[in-house]
Amino acid sequence: MTGDTDGGEGDESGGDNGDGSGAGVRDAGVPASRREILDALADGPVTGPALADRLGVSRAAVWNHVEALREAGVAVESGEDGYAVTDVSGYSGEAIAYGLDAPFDVDYHDSVGSTNDRARELAATGARDVVVVADEQTASRGRLDREWVSPPGGVWLSVVLRPEAPPAHAPAYTLAMAVAVARACRETGVDARIKWPNDVLVGDSRETETEPAERGGRKLCGILTEMEGEADRVSWLVVGVGLNANVDPADLPASADATSLLAERGEPVDRRVLVQRILEEFDALTDDLRGAVDAWEEYADTVGRRVRVDTPGGVVEGDAVGIEFPGALVVDTGAETVRVTAGDCEHLRPVDR
């Protein structure tokens, strides 16, 4: 059984993603020995002999790894106390891995077709706990294969997981990632909120006494989750993020009400730190999926609105009153309470309270 969960990336702006390495796949991404050096340097200066002993390699091999780190944008200086990292301002696999407090191997690409496609390839070879990151995607797609623009400067990533969970729980991973993205964006000073099932928005689009409600705010991010599994278990899960981070507003599609962190803040964000915060929050949230769904409601822009949801079984219109595990939107139509598990959601107006 393969397919998308109903929490995919959105239309037209942002992106899914592809290219990764991980446990069982050590020929892509940041080499294991280089990651060990990064982990060691994160604790402070370390001598060359100590690094060589830790990795079980020669001092010449350590030097080669240090040079590779420097080429990847990690400033490593050699002093009396050994090697020490003095600056990490680049955007690379090595830079993202440095100080990352989450168990993901990093596979970085300057340009890739789709990080989700690459992640699926890696999943098929047995990879797990891998994040594929690209500066640019050239063939990205959103949910239902919609166009997704992914120019340089955005955060385009996909995480490969092998959770001990049934396929029915897959939507909770989409919600967990949405919470992780919203929290990371809020740390940059942008008031991010979540639209069911898979979009992160910016802007207060609530109705006021003098202004009518907008239909959903400015779109900042979309999430696309894909999986393969059997009736009772997930074989692999890929959760893709397309986040307009340092994307110039002029590069966003004119046909979409899209925005970027750059447009909202007026200055760029540190994408390395942003990716780390997303991954760290996501890792913590997936340890408690039911708690992640509860957290989703805290940031929800959909709950408390009048909505119209185009589902496979027809249109459901009513007041969005809540969310239920693993990700069903609860809609009060006036005649009945409907639990929607899949569909395109349109915000109409707030629920009168």
C-alpha positions as CSV (number, residue, x, y, z in Angstrom):
1,M,0.0,0.0,0.0
2,T,1.4,3.3,-1.0
3,G,0.0,6.8,-1.1
4,D,-0.2,10.3,0.2
5,T,-1.8,11.1,3.5
6,D,-4.3,13.9,3.6
7,G,-1.8,16.4,4.7
8,G,0.1,17.2,1.7
9,E,1.9,20.4,0.7
10,G,-0.3,23.0,-0.7
11,D,-0.8,24.6,-4.0
12,E,1.6,26.8,-6.0
13,S,4.1,28.1,-3.5
14,G,6.5,26.3,-1.2
15,G,7.6,22.7,-2.0
16,D,8.0,19.1,-1.3
17,N,11.5,17.8,-1.4
18,G,14.2,15.1,-2.1
19,D,17.6,13.5,-1.4
20,G,18.8,11.9,1.9
21,S,20.9,9.4,3.7
22,G,20.6,7.6,7.0
23,A,21.0,4.6,9.1
24,G,21.7,1.8,6.6
25,V,22.5,4.3,3.9
26,R,26.0,5.8,4.4
27,D,26.9,6.7,0.9
28,A,24.9,9.9,0.7
29,G,24.8,12.9,2.9
30,V,27.2,13.8,5.7
31,P,29.6,10.8,6.2
32,A,29.3,9.2,9.6
33,S,32.9,10.0,10.6
34,R,32.4,13.7,9.7
35,R,29.2,13.7,11.7
36,E,31.2,12.3,14.7
37,I,33.7,15.1,14.3
38,L,30.9,17.7,14.2
39,D,29.4,16.2,17.4
40,A,32.8,16.2,19.1
41,L,33.5,19.8,18.1
42,A,30.1,20.9,19.4
43,D,31.3,20.2,22.9
44,G,34.4,22.5,22.5
45,P,38.0,22.2,21.2
46,V,39.3,18.7,20.5
47,T,42.8,17.7,19.5
48,G,43.6,15.9,16.3
49,P,44.9,12.8,18.1
50,A,41.7,12.7,20.2
51,L,39.5,12.9,17.2
52,A,41.6,10.2,15.4
53,D,41.2,7.9,18.4
54,R,37.5,8.6,18.6
55,L,36.9,7.8,15.0
56,G,39.5,5.0,14.7
57,V,41.2,6.7,11.7
58,S,44.5,8.4,11.0
59,R,45.3,12.0,11.8
60,A,45.6,12.6,8.1
61,A,42.0,11.4,7.7
62,V,40.9,13.8,10.4
63,W,42.6,16.6,8.6
64,N,40.8,15.7,5.4
65,H,37.5,15.7,7.2
66,V,38.2,19.1,8.8
67,E,39.1,20.5,5.3
68,A,35.8,19.2,4.0
69,L,34.0,20.9,6.8
70,R,35.6,24.2,6.0
71,E,34.7,23.8,2.3
72,A,31.1,23.2,3.5
73,G,31.0,26.5,5.3
74,V,31.9,25.4,8.8
75,A,34.7,27.6,10.1
76,V,37.1,25.3,12.0
77,E,40.3,26.8,13.5
78,S,43.3,25.0,14.9
79,G,44.7,26.3,18.2
80,E,46.6,25.1,21.2
81,D,43.6,23.3,22.5
82,G,42.9,21.6,19.2
83,Y,40.3,22.1,16.6
84,A,37.4,24.4,17.4
85,V,34.4,25.7,15.4
86,T,34.4,29.5,15.3
87,D,31.5,30.1,12.8
88,V,28.7,28.2,11.2
89,S,27.1,30.6,8.7
90,G,26.8,28.4,5.7
91,Y,23.8,26.3,4.5
92,S,25.0,22.8,4.0
93,G,24.6,19.3,5.3
94,E,27.6,19.7,7.6
95,A,26.4,23.1,8.9
96,I,22.9,21.7,9.6
97,A,24.3,18.7,11.4
98,Y,26.5,20.8,13.6
99,G,24.8,21.1,17.0
100,L,21.6,19.4,15.7
101,D,19.8,18.0,18.7
102,A,17.7,15.4,16.8
103,P,18.7,11.9,15.5
104,F,18.6,12.7,11.8
105,D,21.4,12.2,9.2
106,V,21.5,15.1,6.8
107,D,21.6,14.7,3.0
108,Y,22.1,18.2,1.5
109,H,21.8,19.3,-2.2
110,D,22.3,22.6,-3.8
111,S,19.6,21.6,-6.3
112,V,17.4,18.6,-6.6
113,G,14.3,17.6,-8.5
114,S,12.2,16.8,-5.4
115,T,13.3,16.1,-1.9
116,N,10.3,13.8,-1.4
117,D,11.2,11.8,-4.5
118,R,14.8,11.4,-3.3
119,A,13.6,10.5,0.2
120,R,11.3,7.9,-1.2
121,E,14.3,6.4,-3.1
122,L,16.3,6.3,0.1
123,A,13.3,4.7,2.0
124,A,13.2,2.0,-0.6
125,T,16.8,1.1,0.2
126,G,16.2,0.8,3.9
127,A,17.0,4.3,5.1
128,R,15.5,5.7,8.3
129,D,15.9,8.9,10.3
130,V,17.2,10.9,7.4
131,V,16.4,14.4,6.4
132,V,16.9,15.5,2.8
133,V,17.5,19.2,2.4
134,A,17.9,21.2,-0.8
135,D,18.5,24.9,-1.5
136,E,16.4,24.6,-4.7
137,Q,13.9,22.1,-6.2
138,T,13.4,21.9,-9.9
139,A,10.5,19.4,-10.1
140,S,8.7,19.8,-6.8
141,R,5.0,19.1,-6.3
142,G,2.3,19.7,-3.8
143,R,-0.6,17.7,-2.7
144,L,-2.6,16.1,-5.6
145,D,0.5,16.8,-7.8
146,R,-0.2,20.5,-7.9
147,E,2.6,22.9,-8.9
148,W,4.9,24.0,-6.1
149,V,7.5,26.7,-6.7
150,S,10.7,26.1,-4.9
151,P,13.4,28.7,-5.7
152,P,16.7,29.1,-3.9
153,G,16.4,30.6,-0.4
154,G,13.5,28.4,0.9
155,V,13.5,25.5,3.3
156,W,12.8,22.5,1.2
157,L,13.2,19.3,3.2
158,S,11.9,15.7,3.6
159,V,12.2,13.4,6.6
160,V,12.4,9.6,6.2
161,L,10.9,7.7,9.1
162,R,10.1,4.1,9.9
163,P,7.6,4.5,12.8
164,E,6.1,1.7,14.8
165,A,2.6,2.8,13.9
166,P,-0.4,1.7,11.8
167,P,-1.1,3.5,8.5
168,A,-4.2,5.1,10.0
169,H,-1.9,7.2,12.3
170,A,0.1,8.7,9.4
171,P,-2.0,12.0,9.4
172,A,-0.7,12.7,12.9
173,Y,2.8,13.1,11.5
174,T,1.6,15.8,9.1
175,L,0.0,17.6,12.0
176,A,3.2,17.2,14.1
177,M,5.3,18.7,11.4
178,A,2.9,21.6,11.0
179,V,3.2,22.4,14.7
180,A,7.0,22.1,14.4
181,V,7.1,24.6,11.5
182,A,4.7,27.0,13.2
183,R,6.7,27.0,16.4
184,A,10.0,27.5,14.5
185,C,8.5,30.4,12.5
186,R,7.2,32.0,15.6
187,E,10.6,31.9,17.1
188,T,11.7,34.2,14.2
189,G,8.9,36.7,15.1
190,V,6.3,35.7,12.6
191,D,2.8,34.8,13.8
192,A,2.4,31.5,12.0
193,R,-0.9,29.5,12.3
194,I,-2.1,26.3,10.8
195,K,-4.8,25.6,8.3
196,W,-6.2,22.1,8.1
197,P,-4.7,19.8,7.0
198,N,-1.4,20.8,5.7
199,D,-0.7,24.6,5.4
200,V,1.0,27.1,7.6
201,L,-0.3,30.6,7.2
202,V,0.6,34.2,8.3
203,G,-1.9,37.0,8.9
204,D,-4.9,37.6,11.0
205,S,-7.7,36.8,8.6
206,R,-10.4,36.8,11.2
207,E,-13.5,38.9,10.6
208,T,-13.8,42.2,12.4
209,E,-16.6,44.7,12.8
210,T,-15.2,46.8,10.0
211,E,-13.4,44.3,7.8
212,P,-14.8,41.0,6.3
213,A,-12.8,37.8,6.9
214,E,-10.2,36.8,4.3
215,R,-10.4,33.3,3.0
216,G,-7.3,32.0,4.8
217,G,-4.4,34.3,5.3
218,R,-1.1,34.4,3.4
219,K,0.4,31.0,2.7
220,L,3.9,30.4,4.2
221,C,4.4,26.6,4.1
222,G,2.9,23.4,2.9
223,I,3.5,19.8,4.0
224,L,3.3,16.6,2.0
225,T,3.3,13.2,3.7
226,E,3.7,10.0,1.7
227,M,4.0,6.5,2.9
228,E,4.2,2.8,2.0
229,G,2.9,0.1,4.3
230,E,0.7,-2.9,4.9
231,A,-2.7,-3.1,6.5
232,D,-1.3,-3.1,10.1
233,R,2.0,-1.2,9.8
234,V,3.9,1.6,8.1
235,S,6.9,0.4,6.1
236,W,8.2,4.0,5.7
237,L,6.9,7.5,6.0
238,V,8.2,10.6,4.2
239,V,7.2,14.0,5.5
240,G,8.1,16.9,3.2
241,V,8.2,20.6,4.0
242,G,8.0,23.5,1.6
243,L,8.7,26.7,3.6
244,N,9.1,30.1,2.0
245,A,11.9,31.3,4.2
246,N,14.3,33.7,2.5
247,V,12.3,33.8,-0.8
248,D,12.0,37.2,-2.4
249,P,8.3,38.1,-2.8
250,A,9.0,38.7,-6.5
251,D,9.8,35.0,-6.8
252,L,6.5,33.8,-5.3
253,P,3.7,32.9,-7.7
254,A,1.5,35.9,-8.5
255,S,-1.6,33.7,-8.7
256,A,-1.2,32.5,-5.1
257,D,-1.7,34.5,-1.9
258,A,1.8,33.4,-0.8
259,T,4.3,35.0,1.6
260,S,7.7,34.3,3.0
261,L,9.5,34.9,6.3
262,L,11.7,37.4,4.4
263,A,8.6,39.3,3.3
264,E,7.1,39.3,6.8
265,R,10.2,40.2,8.7
266,G,11.9,42.5,6.2
267,E,15.2,40.6,6.7
268,P,16.4,37.1,6.1
269,V,16.4,34.3,8.7
270,D,19.2,31.9,9.5
271,R,18.0,28.9,7.5
272,R,20.4,26.6,9.3
273,V,19.0,27.4,12.7
274,L,15.4,27.3,11.3
275,V,15.9,23.8,9.9
276,Q,17.4,22.6,13.1
277,R,14.5,24.0,15.2
278,I,12.0,22.4,12.9
279,L,13.7,19.0,13.1
280,E,14.1,19.2,16.9
281,E,10.5,20.1,17.5
282,F,9.3,17.4,15.1
283,D,11.4,14.8,16.7
284,A,10.0,15.7,20.2
285,L,6.4,15.8,18.9
286,T,6.5,12.4,17.3
287,D,7.4,10.9,20.6
288,D,3.8,11.6,21.7
289,L,1.5,11.8,18.6
290,R,-1.7,12.4,20.6
291,G,0.0,15.3,22.3
292,A,1.1,16.6,18.9
293,V,-2.5,16.6,17.7
294,D,-3.5,18.5,20.9
295,A,-0.7,21.0,20.2
296,W,-1.9,21.4,16.7
297,E,-5.2,22.8,17.9
298,E,-3.3,25.5,19.9
299,Y,-2.0,26.9,16.6
300,A,-5.0,26.2,14.5
301,D,-6.4,28.9,12.2
302,T,-9.2,26.5,11.0
303,V,-10.9,25.6,14.3
304,G,-13.5,28.3,15.1
305,R,-14.2,29.1,11.5
306,R,-16.9,28.4,9.0
307,V,-15.4,26.0,6.5
308,R,-16.2,24.3,3.2
309,V,-14.4,21.0,2.7
310,D,-14.3,19.3,-0.7
311,T,-14.1,15.6,0.3
312,P,-14.0,12.4,-1.8
313,G,-17.6,11.9,-0.7
314,G,-18.9,15.4,-1.4
315,V,-18.8,18.9,0.1
316,V,-19.1,19.3,3.8
317,E,-19.9,22.8,5.0
318,G,-20.3,24.0,8.6
319,D,-18.4,25.2,11.7
320,A,-15.0,23.7,12.3
321,V,-15.2,22.9,16.1
322,G,-12.2,20.7,16.7
323,I,-9.7,18.1,15.7
324,E,-9.6,14.4,16.6
325,F,-6.7,12.0,16.6
326,P,-5.1,11.1,14.2
327,G,-6.1,14.3,12.4
328,A,-9.8,14.4,11.6
329,L,-11.4,17.8,11.3
330,V,-14.7,17.9,13.3
331,V,-17.3,19.9,11.5
332,D,-20.7,20.9,12.8
333,T,-23.0,21.2,9.8
334,G,-26.0,22.2,11.8
335,A,-27.7,19.0,11.0
336,E,-25.0,16.7,12.2
337,T,-21.4,16.5,13.4
338,V,-19.1,15.2,10.6
339,R,-15.5,14.0,11.1
340,V,-13.6,14.8,7.9
341,T,-10.4,12.8,7.3
342,A,-9.5,13.9,3.8
343,G,-10.3,16.9,1.6
344,D,-9.5,20.5,0.5
345,C,-10.6,23.0,3.2
346,E,-11.7,26.6,2.4
347,H,-12.1,29.1,5.2
348,L,-15.4,31.0,4.9
349,R,-15.9,33.0,8.1
350,P,-15.5,32.6,11.9
351,V,-17.9,30.7,14.0
352,D,-20.1,33.1,16.0
353,R,-19.3,32.4,19.7
